[in-house]
Amino acid sequence: MPVVSPLSTRLLPDSKPALQDVALSTGVYVGLALSLILMLWIFLANRVPSLDKFALARNLAAASLLALVALIPIVRFLRLPAKLWISSLVGWSIFSVIYALLSLVFSGLHEHFGAFQIFILGAVPYMIVATIAWLGKIVWRTWSEDSAHRHHPVS
């Protein structure tokens, strides 16, 4: 009988461990990276007053970095809409929960956006991209099947 570590607990007899699912693990890593960027941004904005004269550049750099990391699920799973949906929602959910926790400490966060608003601001664009990817996949399959039938002459 093989030894099973706690990290590889299996829910179903022949299923993969949860974090071996590439969409789920990508979502977790993206969520953690987004959260780390947010925490660093808030720390620099609130605890390093010498950077206040560079506030616009700091905010643009942080927002750009957040956007680049948020693009990872889209770039990785554009042709797999279900994995794109799972990965993006897991990542953005983690980010939203961390935002909610940080807004308990930094009251200014909640004054701009609530945690649910942050979740919606990220989840809706991800859902739109996943839907477009899904529709694109349907169109591509239909087109490729149709073109395959056109090239074979009927006997």
ZADO-1210 file (C-alpha; in nm, 4 decimals, padded with zeros to 6 digits):
<atoms>
<atom x="00.0000" y="00.0000" z="00.0000" code="MET" pos="1"/>
<atom x="00.1567" y="00.3326" z="-00.1047" code="PRO" pos="2"/>
<atom x="00.2165" y="00.6054" z="00.1484" code="VAL" pos="3"/>
<atom x="00.0041" y="00.9142" z="00.0835" code="VAL" pos="4"/>
<atom x="00.1234" y="01.2517" z="00.2067" code="SER" pos="5"/>
<atom x="-00.1329" y="01.4965" z="00.3510" code="PRO" pos="6"/>
<atom x="-00.0777" y="01.7299" z="00.0545" code="LEU" pos="7"/>
<atom x="-00.1813" y="01.4650" z="-00.1946" code="SER" pos="8"/>
<atom x="-00.5068" y="01.3567" z="-00.0325" code="THR" pos="9"/>
<atom x="-00.7346" y="01.2136" z="-00.2950" code="ARG" pos="10"/>
<atom x="-01.1071" y="01.2824" z="-00.2934" code="LEU" pos="11"/>
<atom x="-01.1968" y="01.0195" z="-00.5496" code="LEU" pos="12"/>
<atom x="-01.0215" y="00.6858" z="-00.6087" code="PRO" pos="13"/>
<atom x="-00.8579" y="00.7737" z="-00.9427" code="ASP" pos="14"/>
<atom x="-00.8521" y="01.1535" z="-00.9195" code="SER" pos="15"/>
<atom x="-00.5465" y="01.3733" z="-00.9131" code="LYS" pos="16"/>
<atom x="-00.4524" y="01.5597" z="-00.5947" code="PRO" pos="17"/>
<atom x="-00.6208" y="01.8996" z="-00.5920" code="ALA" pos="18"/>
<atom x="-00.3123" y="02.1139" z="-00.6480" code="LEU" pos="19"/>
<atom x="-00.1956" y="01.8931" z="-00.9350" code="GLN" pos="20"/>
<atom x="-00.4836" y="02.0298" z="-01.1412" code="ASP" pos="21"/>
<atom x="-00.3053" y="02.2873" z="-01.3538" code="VAL" pos="22"/>
<atom x="-00.5962" y="02.5334" z="-01.3577" code="ALA" pos="23"/>
<atom x="-00.6398" y="02.5249" z="-00.9821" code="LEU" pos="24"/>
<atom x="-00.2696" y="02.5536" z="-00.9060" code="SER" pos="25"/>
<atom x="-00.2297" y="02.8387" z="-01.1559" code="THR" pos="26"/>
<atom x="-00.5218" y="03.0165" z="-00.9909" code="GLY" pos="27"/>
<atom x="-00.3705" y="02.9736" z="-00.6456" code="VAL" pos="28"/>
<atom x="-00.0304" y="03.1024" z="-00.7583" code="TYR" pos="29"/>
<atom x="-00.1827" y="03.3963" z="-00.9446" code="VAL" pos="30"/>
<atom x="-00.4014" y="03.4831" z="-00.6445" code="GLY" pos="31"/>
<atom x="-00.1026" y="03.4733" z="-00.4121" code="LEU" pos="32"/>
<atom x="00.1077" y="03.6819" z="-00.6517" code="ALA" pos="33"/>
<atom x="-00.1701" y="03.9413" z="-00.6900" code="LEU" pos="34"/>
<atom x="-00.2093" y="03.9533" z="-00.3122" code="SER" pos="35"/>
<atom x="00.1641" y="03.9943" z="-00.2573" code="LEU" pos="36"/>
<atom x="00.1750" y="04.2820" z="-00.5074" code="ILE" pos="37"/>
<atom x="-00.1226" y="04.4458" z="-00.3349" code="LEU" pos="38"/>
<atom x="00.0361" y="04.4100" z="00.0094" code="MET" pos="39"/>
<atom x="00.3641" y="04.5555" z="-00.1160" code="LEU" pos="40"/>
<atom x="00.1789" y="04.8430" z="-00.2845" code="TRP" pos="41"/>
<atom x="-00.0128" y="04.9243" z="00.0331" code="ILE" pos="42"/>
<atom x="00.2999" y="04.8956" z="00.2450" code="PHE" pos="43"/>
<atom x="00.4940" y="05.1336" z="00.0209" code="LEU" pos="44"/>
<atom x="00.2037" y="05.3780" z="00.0009" code="ALA" pos="45"/>
<atom x="00.1415" y="05.3891" z="00.3762" code="ASN" pos="46"/>
<atom x="00.4705" y="05.3119" z="00.5464" code="ARG" pos="47"/>
<atom x="00.7339" y="05.4721" z="00.3193" code="VAL" pos="48"/>
<atom x="00.6604" y="05.8454" z="00.3144" code="PRO" pos="49"/>
<atom x="00.9735" y="05.9228" z="00.1119" code="SER" pos="50"/>
<atom x="00.7996" y="05.7681" z="-00.1924" code="LEU" pos="51"/>
<atom x="00.5014" y="06.0052" z="-00.1737" code="ASP" pos="52"/>
<atom x="00.6556" y="06.2359" z="-00.4338" code="LYS" pos="53"/>
<atom x="00.6540" y="05.9385" z="-00.6725" code="PHE" pos="54"/>
<atom x="00.2947" y="05.8388" z="-00.5926" code="ALA" pos="55"/>
<atom x="00.1719" y="05.8473" z="-00.9515" code="LEU" pos="56"/>
<atom x="00.4643" y="05.6406" z="-01.0803" code="ALA" pos="57"/>
<atom x="00.4343" y="05.3989" z="-00.7854" code="ARG" pos="58"/>
<atom x="00.0615" y="05.3535" z="-00.8453" code="ASN" pos="59"/>
<atom x="00.1049" y="05.3071" z="-01.2208" code="LEU" pos="60"/>
<atom x="00.3815" y="05.0532" z="-01.1686" code="ALA" pos="61"/>
<atom x="00.1771" y="04.8577" z="-00.9126" code="ALA" pos="62"/>
<atom x="-00.1388" y="04.8631" z="-01.1245" code="ALA" pos="63"/>
<atom x="00.0596" y="04.7543" z="-01.4321" code="SER" pos="64"/>
<atom x="00.2180" y="04.4700" z="-01.2396" code="LEU" pos="65"/>
<atom x="-00.1244" y="04.3616" z="-01.1119" code="LEU" pos="66"/>
<atom x="-00.2587" y="04.3675" z="-01.4682" code="ALA" pos="67"/>
<atom x="00.0331" y="04.1624" z="-01.6014" code="LEU" pos="68"/>
<atom x="-00.0060" y="03.8967" z="-01.3341" code="VAL" pos="69"/>
<atom x="-00.3843" y="03.8946" z="-01.3849" code="ALA" pos="70"/>
<atom x="-00.3240" y="03.8151" z="-01.7535" code="LEU" pos="71"/>
<atom x="-00.1463" y="03.4871" z="-01.6721" code="ILE" pos="72"/>
<atom x="-00.4632" y="03.2690" z="-01.6649" code="PRO" pos="73"/>
<atom x="-00.5836" y="03.4281" z="-01.9885" code="ILE" pos="74"/>
<atom x="-00.2555" y="03.3719" z="-02.1704" code="VAL" pos="75"/>
<atom x="-00.2142" y="03.0209" z="-02.0350" code="ARG" pos="76"/>
<atom x="-00.5668" y="02.8906" z="-02.0902" code="PHE" pos="77"/>
<atom x="-00.7136" y="03.0935" z="-02.3766" code="LEU" pos="78"/>
<atom x="-00.7839" y="02.7776" z="-02.5750" code="ARG" pos="79"/>
<atom x="-00.9251" y="02.5958" z="-02.2708" code="LEU" pos="80"/>
<atom x="-01.2173" y="02.8118" z="-02.1529" code="PRO" pos="81"/>
<atom x="-01.3158" y="02.5892" z="-01.8594" code="ALA" pos="82"/>
<atom x="-00.9632" y="02.5964" z="-01.7177" code="LYS" pos="83"/>
<atom x="-00.9477" y="02.9701" z="-01.7822" code="LEU" pos="84"/>
<atom x="-01.2685" y="03.0157" z="-01.5852" code="TRP" pos="85"/>
<atom x="-01.1511" y="02.8013" z="-01.2922" code="ILE" pos="86"/>
<atom x="-00.8029" y="02.9507" z="-01.2785" code="SER" pos="87"/>
<atom x="-00.9159" y="03.3104" z="-01.2994" code="SER" pos="88"/>
<atom x="-01.1927" y="03.2756" z="-01.0416" code="LEU" pos="89"/>
<atom x="-00.9678" y="03.0973" z="-00.7928" code="VAL" pos="90"/>
<atom x="-00.6951" y="03.3592" z="-00.8331" code="GLY" pos="91"/>
<atom x="-00.9286" y="03.6560" z="-00.8152" code="TRP" pos="92"/>
<atom x="-01.1157" y="03.5078" z="-00.5162" code="SER" pos="93"/>
<atom x="-00.7910" y="03.4774" z="-00.3219" code="ILE" pos="94"/>
<atom x="-00.7023" y="03.8338" z="-00.4170" code="PHE" pos="95"/>
<atom x="-01.0465" y="03.9587" z="-00.3059" code="SER" pos="96"/>
<atom x="-01.0253" y="03.7816" z="00.0301" code="VAL" pos="97"/>
<atom x="-00.6811" y="03.9308" z="00.0957" code="ILE" pos="98"/>
<atom x="-00.8181" y="04.2723" z="-00.0065" code="TYR" pos="99"/>
<atom x="-01.1018" y="04.2278" z="00.2447" code="ALA" pos="100"/>
<atom x="-00.8552" y="04.1371" z="00.5198" code="LEU" pos="101"/>
<atom x="-00.6317" y="04.4312" z="00.4359" code="LEU" pos="102"/>
<atom x="-00.9302" y="04.6669" z="00.4386" code="SER" pos="103"/>
<atom x="-00.9825" y="04.5757" z="00.8041" code="LEU" pos="104"/>
<atom x="-00.6390" y="04.7210" z="00.8813" code="VAL" pos="105"/>
<atom x="-00.6293" y="04.9989" z="00.6210" code="PHE" pos="106"/>
<atom x="-00.9673" y="05.1737" z="00.6345" code="SER" pos="107"/>
<atom x="-00.8911" y="05.3781" z="00.3220" code="GLY" pos="108"/>
<atom x="-00.9219" y="05.0649" z="00.1092" code="LEU" pos="109"/>
<atom x="-01.2841" y="05.0132" z="00.2024" code="HIS" pos="110"/>
<atom x="-01.3614" y="05.3793" z="00.1310" code="GLU" pos="111"/>
<atom x="-01.2616" y="05.3356" z="-00.2353" code="HIS" pos="112"/>
<atom x="-01.3891" y="04.9854" z="-00.3076" code="PHE" pos="113"/>
<atom x="-01.5390" y="04.7105" z="-00.0987" code="GLY" pos="114"/>
<atom x="-01.4112" y="04.3542" z="-00.1273" code="ALA" pos="115"/>
<atom x="-01.7195" y="04.2448" z="-00.3203" code="PHE" pos="116"/>
<atom x="-01.6737" y="04.5320" z="-00.5642" code="GLN" pos="117"/>
<atom x="-01.3117" y="04.4260" z="-00.6161" code="ILE" pos="118"/>
<atom x="-01.4279" y="04.0708" z="-00.6774" code="PHE" pos="119"/>
<atom x="-01.6813" y="04.1866" z="-00.9377" code="ILE" pos="120"/>
<atom x="-01.4285" y="04.4215" z="-01.1040" code="LEU" pos="121"/>
<atom x="-01.2052" y="04.1219" z="-01.1706" code="GLY" pos="122"/>
<atom x="-01.4522" y="03.8370" z="-01.2111" code="ALA" pos="123"/>
<atom x="-01.6683" y="04.0037" z="-01.4768" code="VAL" pos="124"/>
<atom x="-01.3820" y="04.0737" z="-01.7222" code="PRO" pos="125"/>
<atom x="-01.2513" y="03.7201" z="-01.6674" code="TYR" pos="126"/>
<atom x="-01.6000" y="03.5810" z="-01.7381" code="MET" pos="127"/>
<atom x="-01.6258" y="03.7883" z="-02.0545" code="ILE" pos="128"/>
<atom x="-01.2877" y="03.6604" z="-02.1769" code="VAL" pos="129"/>
<atom x="-01.3779" y="03.2993" z="-02.0880" code="ALA" pos="130"/>
<atom x="-01.7096" y="03.3329" z="-02.2724" code="THR" pos="131"/>
<atom x="-01.5421" y="03.4797" z="-02.5803" code="ILE" pos="132"/>
<atom x="-01.2818" y="03.1995" z="-02.5680" code="ALA" pos="133"/>
<atom x="-01.5608" y="02.9412" z="-02.5411" code="TRP" pos="134"/>
<atom x="-01.7492" y="03.0932" z="-02.8348" code="LEU" pos="135"/>
<atom x="-01.4274" y="03.1120" z="-03.0346" code="GLY" pos="136"/>
<atom x="-01.3633" y="02.7449" z="-02.9643" code="LYS" pos="137"/>
<atom x="-01.7129" y="02.6541" z="-03.0858" code="ILE" pos="138"/>
<atom x="-01.6708" y="02.8603" z="-03.4026" code="VAL" pos="139"/>
<atom x="-01.3254" y="02.7110" z="-03.4669" code="TRP" pos="140"/>
<atom x="-01.4516" y="02.3537" z="-03.4250" code="ARG" pos="141"/>
<atom x="-01.7497" y="02.4204" z="-03.6491" code="THR" pos="142"/>
<atom x="-01.5335" y="02.5834" z="-03.9136" code="TRP" pos="143"/>
<atom x="-01.2709" y="02.3081" z="-03.9060" code="SER" pos="144"/>
<atom x="-01.5333" y="02.0324" z="-03.9317" code="GLU" pos="145"/>
<atom x="-01.7073" y="02.2183" z="-04.2120" code="ASP" pos="146"/>
<atom x="-01.3842" y="02.2717" z="-04.4054" code="SER" pos="147"/>
<atom x="-01.2879" y="01.9054" z="-04.3577" code="ALA" pos="148"/>
<atom x="-01.6167" y="01.8001" z="-04.5194" code="HIS" pos="149"/>
<atom x="-01.5711" y="02.0392" z="-04.8129" code="ARG" pos="150"/>
<atom x="-01.2387" y="01.8911" z="-04.9216" code="HIS" pos="151"/>
<atom x="-01.3663" y="01.5335" z="-04.9543" code="HIS" pos="152"/>
<atom x="-01.5594" y="01.4741" z="-05.2761" code="PRO" pos="153"/>
<atom x="-01.8817" y="01.2835" z="-05.2516" code="VAL" pos="154"/>
<atom x="-01.8629" y="00.9523" z="-05.4419" code="SER" pos="155"/>
</atoms>
